[in-house]
Amino acid sequence: MRKKFLAGTAAVAAAALAMTGCATGGTTAASSAAAGGGEAVTLEFAQWWEPELPAGSLRGLMDQFESANPGIKVKLISGPYASTKEQVVAGAAAGTMSDVVGLDGAWVNDFVKQGSLANLTELMTSAGFDESQLAAQVKLDGSTWMIPVANFVYPMFLNDDLLKKAGLSGAPKNRTEFMAAAKAISALGDNTSGWVLPLDTATPNGIQNDVMSWVWASGGSMLKDGKPYLVGNQDVKDAMEFIKQLYDAGAIAKGTFTMKEQDKVNEFTNGRVGMMIDSLAHVNLIREQNKDLKFTVAAIPPADSYTGKGALPYASWGIGVAANSKHQAEAFKLVSFLLGKDVNATLCSAAHAFPGNTQAVPDFVNNDEAFKQAFEIYKNSNATNEFTGLPVAEDLMRSFDEQFQKYLSGKQSVDDALAASQKAWDAAFAG
């Protein structure tokens, strides 16, 4: 399961930690409190994971943690990704962040600059923590601030029934085939669309997952020597023009400019969209909400002329500890628990994610056809997310999103959109 995840100029892979017992240095405050009969510490754990997992699975792991650590209780603060992000961002600004927080790698740079995250390198050192099973850590200025717990690639999801109705067999192998499939599905009527693209600027991760993924799938990059590379970048321009052709052909679901990721998933789940790029984390949700939906997963089609290795966007369920937490030692104990070999395998099996602990083996790889497909794609692709670790990553997505929308709506040329985005990105990198 060891595989490099490319993130901008740094390689980011699944993190791996030993289980609770890996912390070998001293006695924690929590265990001391429990031994002395003191009041239990309650940790708040804010994340978007619980709604995307089978009901009760994350709470079950928290119960297991509490049983092993009688001096600590865990209160889950759960919500969809977008609302969790808003809550965590607000907490970071106000100094009221939950003790333990689920993190997207795109947030880390901003939070570190704000002083909102605890230094995990220091916490690991204080706990005498063994880092030997860590495949990677998300670092800035030489210190670790986030550790990925579970990693999700973003393949293409295909509605098998809609493809069949449109007279198509098999997944599109290149952009020309994808264009033809998207048009054919949209021509079915009944409000069906070939593809779905979320470009809401409030949560602009559609630029990362649904736009730049076409660039990465064809071996392209939005960076050069770690700096923005948009003007003069034919790979980025080609991907934008390809999406514009889909948009002008009416092959993209309506409402794209105000659509969020969850809206995209809803459209696919309800059988109104033939194809979408999405996280494997949503497989459980899709199956629960529409048991009759037949779907498969496939690689993102590259440009017709591309013959190299493909790429898949990925995102991590990262974890961190709040700088404002009064219980950082206990919070780190929860972090190490979630990344322990057996617990990590259990969590990632439930989430259908690739595990953080390099020794963990999730059971879904051999027990589910969709995930067999995904695993094969994963093994033959580069998992890529060039936004991870970049300064103000969400602002970069948003500024590109704003210009891209103007291009799609015919208000400016592709070259003007790239020039405006380049200017905004250069300013962001300059600080």
C-alpha positions as CSV (number, residue, x, y, z in Angstrom):
1,M,0.0,0.0,0.0
2,R,3.0,2.3,0.0
3,K,2.4,4.8,-2.9
4,K,3.6,8.3,-3.3
5,F,1.0,11.1,-3.4
6,L,2.2,14.1,-5.4
7,A,1.3,17.4,-3.8
8,G,2.7,20.5,-5.6
9,T,6.5,20.2,-5.1
10,A,6.3,17.8,-2.2
11,A,5.3,14.2,-2.0
12,V,2.4,13.6,0.4
13,A,1.5,10.0,1.2
14,A,-0.7,8.2,3.6
15,A,0.3,8.7,7.1
16,A,1.0,5.8,9.4
17,L,1.1,5.8,13.2
18,A,1.2,3.0,15.7
19,M,-1.8,2.3,17.9
20,T,-2.4,3.9,21.2
21,G,0.4,2.0,22.8
22,C,3.1,3.6,20.6
23,A,3.4,6.6,22.9
24,T,6.1,5.3,25.2
25,G,7.2,8.4,27.0
26,G,5.8,9.0,30.5
27,T,2.3,9.1,31.8
28,T,-0.3,11.2,30.1
29,A,-2.4,13.8,31.9
30,A,-5.5,11.8,31.1
31,S,-4.2,8.6,32.6
32,S,-3.0,10.5,35.7
33,A,-6.5,12.0,36.1
34,A,-8.1,8.6,35.7
35,A,-5.8,7.0,38.2
36,G,-6.5,9.8,40.7
37,G,-10.2,9.7,40.2
38,G,-10.2,13.2,38.7
39,E,-12.8,14.6,36.4
40,A,-12.7,13.2,32.9
41,V,-11.4,15.3,30.1
42,T,-13.8,15.9,27.2
43,L,-12.3,16.3,23.8
44,E,-14.3,17.9,21.0
45,F,-13.5,16.3,17.6
46,A,-14.8,18.3,14.7
47,Q,-14.9,16.5,11.3
48,W,-17.0,15.8,8.3
49,W,-16.2,12.1,8.4
50,E,-19.1,10.7,10.4
51,P,-21.8,11.6,7.8
52,E,-19.8,9.9,5.1
53,L,-19.2,6.7,7.1
54,P,-21.7,3.9,7.9
55,A,-24.0,4.9,10.7
56,G,-22.4,4.4,14.1
57,S,-19.0,3.4,12.9
58,L,-17.0,6.5,14.0
59,R,-18.9,6.6,17.3
60,G,-18.0,3.0,17.8
61,L,-14.4,3.7,17.5
62,M,-14.7,6.6,19.9
63,D,-16.4,4.2,22.4
64,Q,-13.4,1.9,21.9
65,F,-11.0,4.7,22.6
66,E,-12.9,5.8,25.7
67,S,-12.9,2.3,27.1
68,A,-9.1,2.1,26.7
69,N,-8.7,5.6,28.1
70,P,-11.2,6.0,31.0
71,G,-9.9,9.5,31.7
72,I,-11.0,10.9,28.3
73,K,-14.4,11.4,26.7
74,V,-14.9,12.3,23.0
75,K,-17.7,14.6,21.7
76,L,-18.1,14.3,18.0
77,I,-18.9,17.6,16.2
78,S,-20.0,16.3,12.8
79,G,-21.4,17.9,9.6
80,P,-21.0,17.9,5.8
81,Y,-17.6,19.0,4.4
82,A,-18.7,22.5,3.6
83,S,-20.2,23.3,6.9
84,T,-17.3,21.7,8.8
85,K,-14.9,23.8,6.9
86,E,-16.9,27.0,7.7
87,Q,-17.0,26.0,11.4
88,V,-13.2,25.1,11.6
89,V,-12.2,28.3,9.8
90,A,-14.4,30.4,12.1
91,G,-13.0,28.6,15.1
92,A,-9.4,29.1,13.9
93,A,-10.0,32.9,13.6
94,A,-11.7,33.1,17.0
95,G,-9.4,30.8,18.9
96,T,-12.3,28.4,19.6
97,M,-11.3,25.5,17.4
98,S,-12.2,22.0,18.6
99,D,-9.5,20.1,20.4
100,V,-9.1,17.6,17.5
101,V,-9.9,18.7,14.0
102,G,-10.4,16.9,10.7
103,L,-8.3,18.8,8.1
104,D,-8.1,19.2,4.4
105,G,-4.5,19.7,3.3
106,A,-5.5,22.9,1.5
107,W,-6.3,24.6,4.8
108,V,-3.0,23.8,6.6
109,N,-0.9,26.7,5.3
110,D,-3.4,29.3,6.3
111,F,-4.0,27.8,9.7
112,V,-0.3,27.6,10.5
113,K,0.2,31.2,9.6
114,Q,-2.7,32.1,11.9
115,G,-1.2,30.1,14.7
116,S,-4.3,28.0,15.0
117,L,-2.7,24.5,14.9
118,A,-0.6,22.8,17.5
119,N,2.9,21.7,16.4
120,L,2.5,17.9,16.0
121,T,6.3,17.4,15.9
122,E,6.5,18.8,19.5
123,L,3.5,16.7,20.6
124,M,5.1,13.5,19.2
125,T,8.4,14.3,20.8
126,S,6.7,15.0,24.2
127,A,4.8,11.7,24.0
128,G,7.9,9.8,23.0
129,F,6.1,8.8,19.9
130,D,7.6,6.4,17.4
131,E,7.4,7.9,13.9
132,S,8.8,4.8,12.2
133,Q,5.5,3.9,10.6
134,L,4.8,7.4,9.2
135,A,4.9,7.3,5.5
136,A,4.7,11.1,5.4
137,Q,3.6,14.1,7.3
138,V,2.3,17.5,6.1
139,K,5.0,19.9,7.1
140,L,5.7,23.6,7.0
141,D,8.9,25.2,8.2
142,G,10.3,21.8,9.2
143,S,7.4,20.9,11.6
144,T,4.4,18.6,11.2
145,W,0.9,20.2,11.4
146,M,-1.3,17.6,9.8
147,I,-1.2,13.8,9.5
148,P,-3.4,12.1,6.8
149,V,-5.6,9.4,8.3
150,A,-7.3,8.1,5.2
151,N,-6.7,8.9,1.5
152,F,-9.4,9.1,-1.2
153,V,-8.7,9.1,-4.9
154,Y,-11.2,10.8,-7.2
155,P,-12.0,8.5,-10.1
156,M,-14.8,8.9,-12.7
157,F,-18.1,7.5,-11.5
158,L,-20.4,6.1,-14.3
159,N,-24.1,5.5,-14.2
160,D,-24.3,2.1,-15.9
161,D,-28.0,2.4,-16.8
162,L,-27.7,5.8,-18.4
163,L,-24.7,4.8,-20.4
164,K,-26.6,1.7,-21.6
165,K,-29.7,3.8,-22.6
166,A,-27.4,6.1,-24.6
167,G,-26.1,3.1,-26.5
168,L,-22.6,3.3,-24.9
169,S,-20.5,0.3,-23.7
170,G,-17.6,0.8,-21.4
171,A,-16.0,3.8,-19.9
172,P,-14.6,6.6,-22.1
173,K,-10.9,6.1,-22.8
174,N,-10.1,9.6,-23.9
175,R,-11.6,13.1,-24.1
176,T,-13.2,12.6,-27.5
177,E,-15.0,9.5,-26.2
178,F,-16.0,11.4,-23.1
179,M,-17.4,14.3,-25.1
180,A,-19.4,11.9,-27.2
181,A,-20.7,10.0,-24.2
182,A,-21.7,13.2,-22.3
183,K,-23.6,14.5,-25.4
184,A,-25.4,11.2,-25.9
185,I,-26.5,11.0,-22.3
186,S,-27.7,14.6,-22.3
187,A,-29.7,13.8,-25.4
188,L,-31.8,11.2,-23.5
189,G,-34.0,14.0,-22.1
190,D,-35.8,13.7,-18.8
191,N,-33.4,16.3,-17.3
192,T,-30.4,14.0,-17.6
193,S,-26.9,15.4,-18.2
194,G,-23.7,13.8,-19.3
195,W,-21.4,15.4,-16.6
196,V,-21.7,17.5,-13.5
197,L,-19.4,20.3,-12.5
198,P,-19.6,22.2,-9.1
199,L,-18.1,25.7,-9.3
200,D,-19.6,27.5,-6.3
201,T,-17.0,30.0,-5.3
202,A,-17.9,29.7,-1.6
203,T,-16.4,26.2,-1.6
204,P,-14.3,26.2,-4.8
205,N,-12.8,22.7,-4.5
206,G,-14.4,21.9,-7.8
207,I,-11.4,23.6,-9.4
208,Q,-9.1,21.1,-7.7
209,N,-11.2,18.0,-8.1
210,D,-13.2,18.6,-11.3
211,V,-11.1,21.0,-13.4
212,M,-7.4,20.5,-12.7
213,S,-8.0,16.8,-12.6
214,W,-8.2,16.8,-16.4
215,V,-4.8,18.5,-16.6
216,W,-3.2,16.0,-14.2
217,A,-4.8,13.0,-15.9
218,S,-2.9,14.0,-19.1
219,G,0.4,14.5,-17.4
220,G,0.2,18.2,-17.1
221,S,0.9,20.6,-14.2
222,M,-0.4,24.0,-13.1
223,L,3.1,24.7,-11.6
224,K,6.6,25.2,-12.8
225,D,9.4,25.0,-10.3
226,G,6.8,25.3,-7.5
227,K,5.4,28.6,-8.9
228,P,2.1,29.3,-10.7
229,Y,2.3,28.4,-14.4
230,L,-1.0,29.3,-16.1
231,V,-0.1,31.8,-18.9
232,G,1.5,29.9,-21.8
233,N,0.5,26.5,-20.3
234,Q,-1.1,24.6,-23.1
235,D,-2.1,21.7,-20.9
236,V,-4.2,24.0,-18.7
237,K,-5.6,25.8,-21.7
238,D,-6.6,22.6,-23.5
239,A,-8.5,21.4,-20.4
240,M,-10.4,24.7,-20.1
241,E,-11.3,24.6,-23.7
242,F,-12.5,21.0,-23.4
243,I,-14.8,21.9,-20.5
244,K,-16.1,24.9,-22.4
245,Q,-17.0,22.7,-25.3
246,L,-19.0,20.4,-22.9
247,Y,-20.6,23.5,-21.4
248,D,-21.6,25.0,-24.8
249,A,-23.0,21.7,-25.9
250,G,-25.3,21.5,-22.9
251,A,-23.6,18.3,-21.7
252,I,-23.0,19.7,-18.2
253,A,-25.8,19.7,-15.5
254,K,-27.5,23.0,-15.0
255,G,-26.6,25.3,-12.1
256,T,-22.9,24.7,-12.3
257,F,-21.9,28.2,-11.1
258,T,-23.7,27.8,-7.8
259,M,-23.3,24.0,-7.3
260,K,-21.4,22.6,-4.4
261,E,-19.8,19.2,-4.1
262,Q,-22.7,17.7,-2.2
263,D,-25.1,19.0,-4.9
264,K,-23.0,17.2,-7.5
265,V,-23.2,13.9,-5.5
266,N,-27.0,14.4,-5.1
267,E,-27.4,14.8,-8.9
268,F,-25.5,11.6,-9.5
269,T,-27.2,9.7,-6.7
270,N,-30.7,10.6,-8.0
271,G,-29.8,9.2,-11.5
272,R,-29.8,12.5,-13.3
273,V,-26.1,12.5,-14.3
274,G,-24.2,10.0,-16.3
275,M,-20.7,10.8,-15.2
276,M,-19.0,12.6,-12.3
277,I,-15.5,12.9,-10.8
278,D,-15.9,12.1,-7.1
279,S,-14.3,10.7,-4.0
280,L,-14.5,7.1,-3.0
281,A,-15.6,8.3,0.4
282,H,-19.1,8.9,-1.1
283,V,-19.7,5.3,-2.2
284,N,-21.4,4.4,1.0
285,L,-23.6,7.5,0.9
286,I,-24.6,6.9,-2.7
287,R,-25.5,3.3,-2.0
288,E,-27.5,4.1,1.1
289,Q,-29.5,6.8,-0.6
290,N,-30.2,4.9,-3.9
291,K,-29.9,1.2,-3.5
292,D,-31.1,0.7,-7.1
293,L,-28.4,2.8,-8.7
294,K,-25.9,0.7,-10.7
295,F,-22.5,2.4,-11.1
296,T,-18.9,1.7,-11.8
297,V,-15.7,3.6,-11.5
298,A,-13.0,4.3,-14.1
299,A,-9.9,6.4,-14.7
300,I,-10.3,10.1,-15.8
301,P,-10.0,10.1,-19.5
302,P,-6.7,11.7,-20.7
303,A,-6.2,13.9,-23.8
304,D,-6.4,11.8,-27.0
305,S,-2.7,12.1,-27.8
306,Y,-1.5,11.3,-24.2
307,T,0.1,7.8,-23.7
308,G,1.8,8.3,-20.4
309,K,0.8,7.3,-16.9
310,G,-2.6,8.7,-15.8
311,A,-3.3,10.6,-12.6
312,L,-6.1,10.8,-10.1
313,P,-6.9,13.7,-7.8
314,Y,-6.9,12.8,-4.2
315,A,-7.9,14.2,-0.9
316,S,-7.0,13.1,2.7
317,W,-8.9,13.0,5.9
318,G,-6.2,14.7,7.7
319,I,-6.1,15.3,11.4
320,G,-4.6,18.0,13.7
321,V,-4.7,19.4,17.2
322,A,-5.9,22.9,18.0
323,A,-3.4,25.4,19.4
324,N,-6.1,26.7,21.7
325,S,-6.8,23.2,23.2
326,K,-6.2,22.9,26.9
327,H,-5.8,19.1,26.5
328,Q,-3.2,18.7,23.8
329,A,-1.6,15.6,25.3
330,E,-5.0,13.8,25.4
331,A,-5.9,15.1,21.9
332,F,-2.7,13.6,20.5
333,K,-3.6,10.3,22.2
334,L,-6.7,10.3,20.1
335,V,-4.7,11.1,17.0
336,S,-2.4,8.2,17.6
337,F,-5.3,5.9,18.3
338,L,-7.0,6.7,14.9
339,L,-3.7,6.0,13.1
340,G,-2.9,2.7,14.8
341,K,-2.7,-0.3,12.6
342,D,-5.9,-2.1,13.5
343,V,-8.0,1.0,14.1
344,N,-6.8,2.6,10.9
345,A,-7.7,-0.6,9.0
346,T,-11.1,-0.6,10.5
347,L,-11.7,3.1,9.8
348,C,-10.5,2.9,6.2
349,S,-12.5,-0.3,5.5
350,A,-15.6,1.6,6.6
351,A,-14.7,4.6,4.5
352,H,-13.4,2.7,1.6
353,A,-10.2,4.7,1.8
354,F,-6.6,3.8,1.3
355,P,-5.2,3.5,4.8
356,G,-2.8,5.9,6.6
357,N,-0.9,3.2,8.4
358,T,1.4,1.4,6.0
359,Q,0.8,-1.8,7.8
360,A,-3.0,-1.5,7.8
361,V,-4.9,-3.7,5.3
362,P,-8.6,-2.7,4.6
363,D,-11.0,-5.5,3.8
364,F,-12.8,-3.7,0.9
365,V,-10.0,-4.3,-1.6
366,N,-11.1,-7.9,-2.1
367,N,-14.7,-7.7,-1.0
368,D,-16.2,-5.1,-3.2
369,E,-16.1,-4.9,-7.0
370,A,-16.2,-1.1,-7.2
371,F,-13.2,-0.9,-5.0
372,K,-11.3,-3.6,-6.8
373,Q,-11.7,-1.4,-9.8
374,A,-10.6,1.7,-7.9
375,F,-7.6,-0.1,-6.5
376,E,-6.5,-1.2,-9.9
377,I,-6.8,2.4,-11.2
378,Y,-4.9,3.6,-8.2
379,K,-2.1,1.2,-8.7
380,N,-1.7,2.3,-12.3
381,S,-2.0,6.1,-11.7
382,N,-0.2,8.9,-9.9
383,A,-2.4,10.2,-7.1
384,T,-2.0,14.0,-7.5
385,N,-3.1,17.1,-5.8
386,E,-1.0,20.2,-6.5
387,F,-3.0,22.4,-4.2
388,T,-2.0,20.6,-1.0
389,G,0.4,22.7,1.0
390,L,0.2,25.8,-1.2
391,P,-0.3,29.2,0.4
392,V,-3.9,30.3,0.6
393,A,-4.9,27.2,-1.5
394,E,-8.6,27.9,-1.3
395,D,-8.0,31.5,-2.5
396,L,-6.1,30.2,-5.4
397,M,-9.0,27.9,-6.3
398,R,-11.5,30.7,-5.9
399,S,-9.6,33.3,-8.0
400,F,-9.3,30.7,-10.8
401,D,-13.0,29.8,-10.4
402,E,-14.1,33.4,-10.8
403,Q,-12.2,33.8,-14.0
404,F,-13.2,30.3,-15.3
405,Q,-16.8,31.1,-14.8
406,K,-16.4,34.3,-16.9
407,Y,-14.8,32.2,-19.6
408,L,-17.5,29.6,-19.6
409,S,-20.3,32.2,-19.7
410,G,-18.6,33.9,-22.7
411,K,-17.6,37.1,-20.9
412,Q,-13.9,36.7,-21.6
413,S,-11.5,34.7,-23.6
414,V,-9.5,31.7,-22.3
415,D,-6.3,33.7,-22.6
416,D,-7.8,36.6,-20.6
417,A,-9.0,34.1,-17.9
418,L,-5.5,32.6,-17.7
419,A,-3.8,36.0,-17.5
420,A,-6.1,37.2,-14.7
421,S,-5.7,34.0,-12.8
422,Q,-1.9,34.1,-13.2
423,K,-1.9,37.7,-11.8
424,A,-3.9,36.7,-8.8
425,W,-1.8,33.6,-8.1
426,D,1.4,35.4,-8.4
427,A,0.2,38.0,-5.9
428,A,-0.9,35.2,-3.5
429,F,2.5,33.5,-3.7
430,A,4.3,36.8,-3.1
431,G,2.4,37.1,0.2
